[in-house]
Amino acid sequence: MSELLDLITSLKAADLILCAAAVVILDLFALSIIIMASREGKLCKKRWQKVSAGVELRLPDADFPLEADEILLGRHISADIRLTDPSVSRYHAVMTVSRGQWIITDLDSKGGTFVDGRRVHQSVVPPGSSLRLGNVELYLVHQSTPHRRPAAGTETVRRRKGGHRRV
């Protein structure tokens, strides 16, 4: 500690001013990085809303925003949207988004995947469509109403910021 004090006292005024200027410049760079990261986050959110078409999956008593480009639906604990109904397979179906269109693909589930009452292996799911996984009825709707609380027997876990949800 005394060596550091000796070093500081031996510096000339010009050296101290140079050091202070360097610290101020570094602080300004750090501040600009923070501001740019914030702007980038907002921009990415706007882009994602365009890509995902601002839709969510809705149960009668719960809403689940689709916040990733690939969402696993099933009963397994690793599913992004976890449905605890025994008629739902552990890895039942996967939903992907491409150019604002959601596509559901059945993962060879026992209970089947249905879009608007029609059994499908893979299908585009436009907003307003009904989905049935086993005995669980879901609806793909625009995010126009506030989110409701998760249904009884489901759990919601934020895996990572802006990432998947488990229900």
Rosetta constraint file for C-alpha pairs under 8 A:
AtomPair CA 1 CA 5 HARMONIC 6.46 0.50
AtomPair CA 2 CA 6 HARMONIC 6.11 0.50
AtomPair CA 3 CA 7 HARMONIC 6.16 0.50
AtomPair CA 4 CA 8 HARMONIC 6.23 0.50
AtomPair CA 5 CA 9 HARMONIC 6.14 0.50
AtomPair CA 6 CA 10 HARMONIC 6.12 0.50
AtomPair CA 7 CA 11 HARMONIC 6.53 0.50
AtomPair CA 11 CA 15 HARMONIC 6.03 0.50
AtomPair CA 11 CA 16 HARMONIC 6.66 0.50
AtomPair CA 12 CA 16 HARMONIC 6.44 0.50
AtomPair CA 13 CA 17 HARMONIC 6.19 0.50
AtomPair CA 14 CA 18 HARMONIC 6.18 0.50
AtomPair CA 15 CA 19 HARMONIC 6.19 0.50
AtomPair CA 16 CA 20 HARMONIC 6.13 0.50
AtomPair CA 17 CA 21 HARMONIC 6.08 0.50
AtomPair CA 18 CA 22 HARMONIC 6.21 0.50
AtomPair CA 19 CA 23 HARMONIC 6.31 0.50
AtomPair CA 20 CA 24 HARMONIC 6.24 0.50
AtomPair CA 21 CA 25 HARMONIC 6.15 0.50
AtomPair CA 22 CA 26 HARMONIC 6.18 0.50
AtomPair CA 23 CA 27 HARMONIC 6.14 0.50
AtomPair CA 24 CA 28 HARMONIC 6.20 0.50
AtomPair CA 25 CA 29 HARMONIC 6.27 0.50
AtomPair CA 26 CA 30 HARMONIC 6.20 0.50
AtomPair CA 27 CA 31 HARMONIC 6.12 0.50
AtomPair CA 28 CA 32 HARMONIC 6.13 0.50
AtomPair CA 29 CA 33 HARMONIC 6.23 0.50
AtomPair CA 30 CA 34 HARMONIC 6.32 0.50
AtomPair CA 31 CA 35 HARMONIC 6.25 0.50
AtomPair CA 32 CA 36 HARMONIC 6.06 0.50
AtomPair CA 33 CA 37 HARMONIC 6.04 0.50
AtomPair CA 34 CA 38 HARMONIC 6.29 0.50
AtomPair CA 35 CA 39 HARMONIC 6.33 0.50
AtomPair CA 36 CA 40 HARMONIC 6.04 0.50
AtomPair CA 37 CA 41 HARMONIC 6.14 0.50
AtomPair CA 38 CA 42 HARMONIC 6.43 0.50
AtomPair CA 39 CA 43 HARMONIC 6.14 0.50
AtomPair CA 40 CA 44 HARMONIC 6.01 0.50
AtomPair CA 41 CA 45 HARMONIC 6.21 0.50
AtomPair CA 42 CA 46 HARMONIC 6.33 0.50
AtomPair CA 43 CA 47 HARMONIC 6.21 0.50
AtomPair CA 44 CA 48 HARMONIC 6.01 0.50
AtomPair CA 45 CA 49 HARMONIC 6.21 0.50
AtomPair CA 46 CA 50 HARMONIC 6.53 0.50
AtomPair CA 47 CA 51 HARMONIC 6.29 0.50
AtomPair CA 48 CA 52 HARMONIC 5.84 0.50
AtomPair CA 49 CA 53 HARMONIC 5.70 0.50
AtomPair CA 49 CA 54 HARMONIC 5.15 0.50
AtomPair CA 50 CA 54 HARMONIC 6.90 0.50
AtomPair CA 50 CA 100 HARMONIC 6.74 0.50
AtomPair CA 51 CA 97 HARMONIC 7.38 0.50
AtomPair CA 51 CA 98 HARMONIC 7.15 0.50
AtomPair CA 51 CA 99 HARMONIC 5.78 0.50
AtomPair CA 51 CA 100 HARMONIC 4.59 0.50
AtomPair CA 52 CA 66 HARMONIC 7.31 0.50
AtomPair CA 52 CA 67 HARMONIC 7.70 0.50
AtomPair CA 52 CA 69 HARMONIC 7.60 0.50
AtomPair CA 52 CA 97 HARMONIC 6.39 0.50
AtomPair CA 52 CA 98 HARMONIC 7.98 0.50
AtomPair CA 52 CA 99 HARMONIC 7.87 0.50
AtomPair CA 52 CA 100 HARMONIC 5.15 0.50
AtomPair CA 52 CA 101 HARMONIC 7.28 0.50
AtomPair CA 52 CA 102 HARMONIC 7.63 0.50
AtomPair CA 53 CA 100 HARMONIC 5.18 0.50
AtomPair CA 53 CA 101 HARMONIC 7.42 0.50
AtomPair CA 53 CA 142 HARMONIC 7.69 0.50
AtomPair CA 54 CA 66 HARMONIC 7.97 0.50
AtomPair CA 54 CA 142 HARMONIC 5.78 0.50
AtomPair CA 54 CA 143 HARMONIC 5.79 0.50
AtomPair CA 55 CA 65 HARMONIC 6.56 0.50
AtomPair CA 55 CA 66 HARMONIC 6.48 0.50
AtomPair CA 55 CA 127 HARMONIC 7.02 0.50
AtomPair CA 55 CA 140 HARMONIC 6.54 0.50
AtomPair CA 55 CA 141 HARMONIC 5.35 0.50
AtomPair CA 55 CA 142 HARMONIC 4.20 0.50
AtomPair CA 55 CA 143 HARMONIC 5.24 0.50
AtomPair CA 56 CA 63 HARMONIC 6.60 0.50
AtomPair CA 56 CA 64 HARMONIC 5.42 0.50
AtomPair CA 56 CA 65 HARMONIC 4.17 0.50
AtomPair CA 56 CA 66 HARMONIC 5.21 0.50
AtomPair CA 56 CA 140 HARMONIC 5.70 0.50
AtomPair CA 56 CA 141 HARMONIC 5.55 0.50
AtomPair CA 56 CA 142 HARMONIC 6.20 0.50
AtomPair CA 56 CA 143 HARMONIC 6.03 0.50
AtomPair CA 57 CA 63 HARMONIC 5.91 0.50
AtomPair CA 57 CA 64 HARMONIC 5.09 0.50
AtomPair CA 57 CA 65 HARMONIC 6.32 0.50
AtomPair CA 57 CA 66 HARMONIC 7.00 0.50
AtomPair CA 57 CA 138 HARMONIC 6.26 0.50
AtomPair CA 57 CA 139 HARMONIC 5.51 0.50
AtomPair CA 57 CA 140 HARMONIC 4.74 0.50
AtomPair CA 57 CA 141 HARMONIC 6.43 0.50
AtomPair CA 58 CA 62 HARMONIC 5.84 0.50
AtomPair CA 58 CA 63 HARMONIC 4.45 0.50
AtomPair CA 58 CA 64 HARMONIC 6.14 0.50
AtomPair CA 58 CA 138 HARMONIC 5.42 0.50
AtomPair CA 58 CA 139 HARMONIC 5.03 0.50
AtomPair CA 58 CA 140 HARMONIC 6.36 0.50
AtomPair CA 58 CA 141 HARMONIC 7.00 0.50
AtomPair CA 59 CA 63 HARMONIC 6.26 0.50
AtomPair CA 59 CA 137 HARMONIC 6.71 0.50
AtomPair CA 59 CA 138 HARMONIC 4.99 0.50
AtomPair CA 59 CA 139 HARMONIC 6.65 0.50
AtomPair CA 59 CA 151 HARMONIC 7.96 0.50
AtomPair CA 60 CA 138 HARMONIC 7.74 0.50
AtomPair CA 61 CA 148 HARMONIC 6.56 0.50
AtomPair CA 61 CA 149 HARMONIC 7.05 0.50
AtomPair CA 61 CA 150 HARMONIC 6.78 0.50
AtomPair CA 61 CA 151 HARMONIC 5.59 0.50
AtomPair CA 62 CA 147 HARMONIC 7.06 0.50
AtomPair CA 62 CA 148 HARMONIC 5.04 0.50
AtomPair CA 62 CA 149 HARMONIC 5.57 0.50
AtomPair CA 62 CA 150 HARMONIC 4.69 0.50
AtomPair CA 62 CA 151 HARMONIC 5.49 0.50
AtomPair CA 63 CA 147 HARMONIC 5.39 0.50
AtomPair CA 63 CA 148 HARMONIC 5.76 0.50
AtomPair CA 63 CA 149 HARMONIC 7.50 0.50
AtomPair CA 63 CA 150 HARMONIC 7.09 0.50
AtomPair CA 64 CA 81 HARMONIC 7.91 0.50
AtomPair CA 64 CA 147 HARMONIC 7.66 0.50
AtomPair CA 64 CA 165 HARMONIC 7.97 0.50
AtomPair CA 65 CA 143 HARMONIC 7.58 0.50
AtomPair CA 66 CA 71 HARMONIC 7.54 0.50
AtomPair CA 66 CA 164 HARMONIC 7.88 0.50
AtomPair CA 67 CA 162 HARMONIC 6.36 0.50
AtomPair CA 67 CA 163 HARMONIC 6.04 0.50
AtomPair CA 67 CA 164 HARMONIC 6.22 0.50
AtomPair CA 68 CA 162 HARMONIC 7.47 0.50
AtomPair CA 68 CA 163 HARMONIC 5.81 0.50
AtomPair CA 68 CA 164 HARMONIC 6.00 0.50
AtomPair CA 69 CA 95 HARMONIC 7.92 0.50
AtomPair CA 69 CA 96 HARMONIC 5.42 0.50
AtomPair CA 69 CA 97 HARMONIC 5.30 0.50
AtomPair CA 69 CA 98 HARMONIC 7.82 0.50
AtomPair CA 70 CA 94 HARMONIC 6.83 0.50
AtomPair CA 70 CA 95 HARMONIC 5.64 0.50
AtomPair CA 70 CA 96 HARMONIC 4.44 0.50
AtomPair CA 70 CA 97 HARMONIC 6.81 0.50
AtomPair CA 71 CA 79 HARMONIC 7.84 0.50
AtomPair CA 71 CA 80 HARMONIC 5.71 0.50
AtomPair CA 71 CA 81 HARMONIC 7.19 0.50
AtomPair CA 71 CA 94 HARMONIC 5.52 0.50
AtomPair CA 71 CA 95 HARMONIC 5.07 0.50
AtomPair CA 71 CA 96 HARMONIC 6.43 0.50
AtomPair CA 71 CA 164 HARMONIC 7.08 0.50
AtomPair CA 72 CA 79 HARMONIC 5.15 0.50
AtomPair CA 72 CA 80 HARMONIC 5.08 0.50
AtomPair CA 72 CA 81 HARMONIC 6.37 0.50
AtomPair CA 72 CA 91 HARMONIC 7.17 0.50
AtomPair CA 72 CA 92 HARMONIC 7.73 0.50
AtomPair CA 72 CA 93 HARMONIC 6.14 0.50
AtomPair CA 72 CA 94 HARMONIC 4.45 0.50
AtomPair CA 72 CA 95 HARMONIC 6.48 0.50
AtomPair CA 73 CA 79 HARMONIC 5.59 0.50
AtomPair CA 73 CA 80 HARMONIC 6.16 0.50
AtomPair CA 73 CA 81 HARMONIC 5.02 0.50
AtomPair CA 73 CA 82 HARMONIC 6.08 0.50
AtomPair CA 73 CA 83 HARMONIC 7.25 0.50
AtomPair CA 73 CA 91 HARMONIC 6.50 0.50
AtomPair CA 73 CA 92 HARMONIC 5.80 0.50
AtomPair CA 73 CA 93 HARMONIC 5.24 0.50
AtomPair CA 73 CA 94 HARMONIC 5.79 0.50
AtomPair CA 73 CA 95 HARMONIC 7.64 0.50
AtomPair CA 74 CA 79 HARMONIC 5.59 0.50
AtomPair CA 74 CA 80 HARMONIC 7.94 0.50
AtomPair CA 74 CA 81 HARMONIC 6.67 0.50
AtomPair CA 74 CA 82 HARMONIC 5.29 0.50
AtomPair CA 74 CA 83 HARMONIC 5.67 0.50
AtomPair CA 74 CA 84 HARMONIC 7.88 0.50
AtomPair CA 74 CA 88 HARMONIC 6.07 0.50
AtomPair CA 74 CA 89 HARMONIC 5.70 0.50
AtomPair CA 74 CA 90 HARMONIC 4.83 0.50
AtomPair CA 74 CA 91 HARMONIC 4.71 0.50
AtomPair CA 74 CA 92 HARMONIC 4.74 0.50
AtomPair CA 74 CA 93 HARMONIC 6.70 0.50
AtomPair CA 75 CA 79 HARMONIC 6.80 0.50
AtomPair CA 75 CA 82 HARMONIC 5.23 0.50
AtomPair CA 75 CA 83 HARMONIC 5.03 0.50
AtomPair CA 75 CA 84 HARMONIC 5.27 0.50
AtomPair CA 75 CA 85 HARMONIC 7.16 0.50
AtomPair CA 75 CA 86 HARMONIC 7.60 0.50
AtomPair CA 75 CA 88 HARMONIC 6.00 0.50
AtomPair CA 75 CA 89 HARMONIC 5.84 0.50
AtomPair CA 75 CA 90 HARMONIC 4.20 0.50
AtomPair CA 75 CA 91 HARMONIC 6.64 0.50
AtomPair CA 75 CA 92 HARMONIC 7.55 0.50
AtomPair CA 76 CA 82 HARMONIC 6.63 0.50
AtomPair CA 76 CA 89 HARMONIC 7.87 0.50
AtomPair CA 76 CA 90 HARMONIC 4.43 0.50
AtomPair CA 76 CA 91 HARMONIC 6.45 0.50
AtomPair CA 77 CA 82 HARMONIC 6.69 0.50
AtomPair CA 77 CA 166 HARMONIC 7.63 0.50
AtomPair CA 78 CA 82 HARMONIC 7.82 0.50
AtomPair CA 78 CA 166 HARMONIC 7.46 0.50
AtomPair CA 79 CA 90 HARMONIC 7.92 0.50
AtomPair CA 79 CA 91 HARMONIC 7.15 0.50
AtomPair CA 79 CA 166 HARMONIC 5.98 0.50
AtomPair CA 79 CA 167 HARMONIC 7.91 0.50
AtomPair CA 80 CA 164 HARMONIC 5.46 0.50
AtomPair CA 80 CA 165 HARMONIC 4.86 0.50
AtomPair CA 80 CA 166 HARMONIC 4.24 0.50
AtomPair CA 80 CA 167 HARMONIC 6.95 0.50
AtomPair CA 81 CA 164 HARMONIC 7.92 0.50
AtomPair CA 81 CA 165 HARMONIC 5.80 0.50
AtomPair CA 81 CA 166 HARMONIC 4.24 0.50
AtomPair CA 81 CA 167 HARMONIC 4.53 0.50
AtomPair CA 82 CA 154 HARMONIC 7.01 0.50
AtomPair CA 82 CA 155 HARMONIC 7.44 0.50
AtomPair CA 82 CA 166 HARMONIC 5.08 0.50
AtomPair CA 82 CA 167 HARMONIC 3.95 0.50
AtomPair CA 83 CA 88 HARMONIC 6.92 0.50
AtomPair CA 83 CA 154 HARMONIC 6.59 0.50
AtomPair CA 83 CA 167 HARMONIC 6.05 0.50
AtomPair CA 84 CA 88 HARMONIC 7.32 0.50
AtomPair CA 84 CA 153 HARMONIC 6.55 0.50
AtomPair CA 84 CA 154 HARMONIC 6.45 0.50
AtomPair CA 85 CA 135 HARMONIC 7.60 0.50
AtomPair CA 85 CA 136 HARMONIC 7.18 0.50
AtomPair CA 87 CA 111 HARMONIC 6.07 0.50
AtomPair CA 87 CA 133 HARMONIC 7.74 0.50
AtomPair CA 87 CA 134 HARMONIC 4.76 0.50
AtomPair CA 87 CA 135 HARMONIC 5.87 0.50
AtomPair CA 87 CA 136 HARMONIC 7.81 0.50
AtomPair CA 88 CA 92 HARMONIC 6.31 0.50
AtomPair CA 88 CA 109 HARMONIC 7.72 0.50
AtomPair CA 88 CA 110 HARMONIC 7.95 0.50
AtomPair CA 88 CA 111 HARMONIC 6.47 0.50
AtomPair CA 88 CA 133 HARMONIC 5.99 0.50
AtomPair CA 88 CA 134 HARMONIC 4.96 0.50
AtomPair CA 88 CA 135 HARMONIC 7.22 0.50
AtomPair CA 88 CA 136 HARMONIC 7.46 0.50
AtomPair CA 89 CA 109 HARMONIC 5.65 0.50
AtomPair CA 89 CA 110 HARMONIC 6.63 0.50
AtomPair CA 89 CA 111 HARMONIC 7.13 0.50
AtomPair CA 89 CA 134 HARMONIC 7.70 0.50
AtomPair CA 91 CA 107 HARMONIC 6.56 0.50
AtomPair CA 91 CA 109 HARMONIC 7.31 0.50
AtomPair CA 92 CA 106 HARMONIC 6.24 0.50
AtomPair CA 92 CA 107 HARMONIC 5.40 0.50
AtomPair CA 92 CA 108 HARMONIC 7.15 0.50
AtomPair CA 92 CA 109 HARMONIC 5.13 0.50
AtomPair CA 92 CA 112 HARMONIC 7.93 0.50
AtomPair CA 92 CA 113 HARMONIC 7.84 0.50
AtomPair CA 92 CA 133 HARMONIC 7.29 0.50
AtomPair CA 93 CA 104 HARMONIC 6.69 0.50
AtomPair CA 93 CA 105 HARMONIC 5.47 0.50
AtomPair CA 93 CA 106 HARMONIC 4.37 0.50
AtomPair CA 93 CA 107 HARMONIC 5.00 0.50
AtomPair CA 93 CA 109 HARMONIC 7.46 0.50
AtomPair CA 93 CA 113 HARMONIC 7.32 0.50
AtomPair CA 94 CA 104 HARMONIC 5.71 0.50
AtomPair CA 94 CA 105 HARMONIC 5.36 0.50
AtomPair CA 94 CA 106 HARMONIC 6.67 0.50
AtomPair CA 94 CA 107 HARMONIC 7.20 0.50
AtomPair CA 95 CA 102 HARMONIC 6.53 0.50
AtomPair CA 95 CA 103 HARMONIC 5.48 0.50
AtomPair CA 95 CA 104 HARMONIC 4.38 0.50
AtomPair CA 95 CA 105 HARMONIC 6.39 0.50
AtomPair CA 96 CA 102 HARMONIC 5.65 0.50
AtomPair CA 96 CA 103 HARMONIC 5.28 0.50
AtomPair CA 96 CA 104 HARMONIC 6.54 0.50
AtomPair CA 97 CA 101 HARMONIC 5.44 0.50
AtomPair CA 97 CA 102 HARMONIC 4.43 0.50
AtomPair CA 97 CA 103 HARMONIC 6.15 0.50
AtomPair CA 98 CA 102 HARMONIC 6.59 0.50
AtomPair CA 98 CA 103 HARMONIC 7.85 0.50
AtomPair CA 101 CA 124 HARMONIC 6.78 0.50
AtomPair CA 101 CA 125 HARMONIC 7.16 0.50
AtomPair CA 101 CA 126 HARMONIC 6.86 0.50
AtomPair CA 102 CA 124 HARMONIC 5.81 0.50
AtomPair CA 102 CA 125 HARMONIC 5.40 0.50
AtomPair CA 102 CA 126 HARMONIC 6.79 0.50
AtomPair CA 103 CA 122 HARMONIC 6.94 0.50
AtomPair CA 103 CA 123 HARMONIC 5.52 0.50
AtomPair CA 103 CA 124 HARMONIC 4.32 0.50
AtomPair CA 103 CA 125 HARMONIC 5.61 0.50
AtomPair CA 104 CA 121 HARMONIC 7.97 0.50
AtomPair CA 104 CA 122 HARMONIC 5.55 0.50
AtomPair CA 104 CA 123 HARMONIC 5.54 0.50
AtomPair CA 104 CA 124 HARMONIC 6.45 0.50
AtomPair CA 104 CA 125 HARMONIC 6.76 0.50
AtomPair CA 105 CA 120 HARMONIC 7.81 0.50
AtomPair CA 105 CA 121 HARMONIC 5.62 0.50
AtomPair CA 105 CA 122 HARMONIC 4.25 0.50
AtomPair CA 105 CA 123 HARMONIC 6.70 0.50
AtomPair CA 106 CA 112 HARMONIC 7.10 0.50
AtomPair CA 106 CA 113 HARMONIC 5.85 0.50
AtomPair CA 106 CA 120 HARMONIC 7.16 0.50
AtomPair CA 106 CA 121 HARMONIC 4.96 0.50
AtomPair CA 106 CA 122 HARMONIC 6.26 0.50
AtomPair CA 107 CA 121 HARMONIC 7.85 0.50
AtomPair CA 108 CA 112 HARMONIC 7.42 0.50
AtomPair CA 108 CA 121 HARMONIC 7.93 0.50
AtomPair CA 109 CA 113 HARMONIC 7.48 0.50
AtomPair CA 110 CA 134 HARMONIC 7.74 0.50
AtomPair CA 111 CA 133 HARMONIC 6.68 0.50
AtomPair CA 111 CA 134 HARMONIC 4.24 0.50
AtomPair CA 111 CA 135 HARMONIC 7.62 0.50
AtomPair CA 112 CA 119 HARMONIC 6.71 0.50
AtomPair CA 112 CA 120 HARMONIC 7.73 0.50
AtomPair CA 112 CA 132 HARMONIC 7.97 0.50
AtomPair CA 112 CA 133 HARMONIC 6.18 0.50
AtomPair CA 112 CA 134 HARMONIC 5.86 0.50
AtomPair CA 113 CA 119 HARMONIC 5.72 0.50
AtomPair CA 113 CA 120 HARMONIC 5.90 0.50
AtomPair CA 113 CA 121 HARMONIC 7.09 0.50
AtomPair CA 113 CA 131 HARMONIC 7.21 0.50
AtomPair CA 113 CA 132 HARMONIC 5.81 0.50
AtomPair CA 113 CA 133 HARMONIC 4.96 0.50
AtomPair CA 113 CA 134 HARMONIC 6.87 0.50
AtomPair CA 114 CA 118 HARMONIC 5.06 0.50
AtomPair CA 114 CA 119 HARMONIC 4.24 0.50
AtomPair CA 114 CA 120 HARMONIC 5.69 0.50
AtomPair CA 114 CA 131 HARMONIC 5.50 0.50
AtomPair CA 114 CA 132 HARMONIC 4.97 0.50
AtomPair CA 114 CA 133 HARMONIC 6.63 0.50
AtomPair CA 115 CA 119 HARMONIC 6.47 0.50
AtomPair CA 115 CA 120 HARMONIC 6.78 0.50
AtomPair CA 115 CA 123 HARMONIC 7.60 0.50
AtomPair CA 115 CA 125 HARMONIC 7.13 0.50
AtomPair CA 115 CA 129 HARMONIC 6.75 0.50
AtomPair CA 115 CA 130 HARMONIC 5.80 0.50
AtomPair CA 115 CA 131 HARMONIC 4.75 0.50
AtomPair CA 115 CA 132 HARMONIC 6.68 0.50
AtomPair CA 116 CA 129 HARMONIC 5.87 0.50
AtomPair CA 116 CA 130 HARMONIC 4.96 0.50
AtomPair CA 116 CA 131 HARMONIC 6.24 0.50
AtomPair CA 117 CA 130 HARMONIC 7.56 0.50
AtomPair CA 117 CA 131 HARMONIC 7.61 0.50
AtomPair CA 117 CA 132 HARMONIC 7.59 0.50
AtomPair CA 125 CA 129 HARMONIC 6.29 0.50
AtomPair CA 125 CA 140 HARMONIC 7.54 0.50
AtomPair CA 126 CA 140 HARMONIC 7.33 0.50
AtomPair CA 127 CA 140 HARMONIC 5.09 0.50
AtomPair CA 127 CA 141 HARMONIC 4.99 0.50
AtomPair CA 127 CA 142 HARMONIC 6.52 0.50
AtomPair CA 128 CA 139 HARMONIC 6.61 0.50
AtomPair CA 128 CA 140 HARMONIC 5.53 0.50
AtomPair CA 128 CA 141 HARMONIC 5.21 0.50
AtomPair CA 128 CA 142 HARMONIC 7.84 0.50
AtomPair CA 129 CA 139 HARMONIC 5.83 0.50
AtomPair CA 129 CA 140 HARMONIC 5.60 0.50
AtomPair CA 129 CA 141 HARMONIC 7.53 0.50
AtomPair CA 130 CA 137 HARMONIC 6.99 0.50
AtomPair CA 130 CA 138 HARMONIC 5.80 0.50
AtomPair CA 130 CA 139 HARMONIC 4.44 0.50
AtomPair CA 130 CA 140 HARMONIC 6.45 0.50
AtomPair CA 131 CA 137 HARMONIC 5.79 0.50
AtomPair CA 131 CA 138 HARMONIC 4.98 0.50
AtomPair CA 131 CA 139 HARMONIC 5.79 0.50
AtomPair CA 131 CA 140 HARMONIC 7.52 0.50
AtomPair CA 132 CA 136 HARMONIC 5.44 0.50
AtomPair CA 132 CA 137 HARMONIC 4.49 0.50
AtomPair CA 132 CA 138 HARMONIC 6.06 0.50
AtomPair CA 133 CA 137 HARMONIC 6.65 0.50
AtomPair CA 133 CA 138 HARMONIC 7.96 0.50
AtomPair CA 150 CA 154 HARMONIC 6.47 0.50
AtomPair CA 150 CA 155 HARMONIC 7.14 0.50
AtomPair CA 150 CA 156 HARMONIC 7.17 0.50
AtomPair CA 150 CA 167 HARMONIC 7.75 0.50
AtomPair CA 154 CA 167 HARMONIC 5.10 0.50
AtomPair CA 155 CA 166 HARMONIC 6.56 0.50
AtomPair CA 155 CA 167 HARMONIC 4.50 0.50
AtomPair CA 156 CA 165 HARMONIC 6.25 0.50
AtomPair CA 156 CA 166 HARMONIC 5.17 0.50
AtomPair CA 156 CA 167 HARMONIC 4.65 0.50
AtomPair CA 157 CA 165 HARMONIC 5.64 0.50
AtomPair CA 157 CA 166 HARMONIC 5.38 0.50
AtomPair CA 157 CA 167 HARMONIC 7.14 0.50
AtomPair CA 158 CA 163 HARMONIC 7.25 0.50
AtomPair CA 158 CA 164 HARMONIC 6.67 0.50
AtomPair CA 158 CA 165 HARMONIC 5.37 0.50
AtomPair CA 158 CA 166 HARMONIC 7.29 0.50
AtomPair CA 159 CA 163 HARMONIC 6.21 0.50
AtomPair CA 159 CA 164 HARMONIC 5.85 0.50
AtomPair CA 159 CA 165 HARMONIC 6.25 0.50
AtomPair CA 159 CA 166 HARMONIC 7.84 0.50
AtomPair CA 160 CA 164 HARMONIC 6.92 0.50
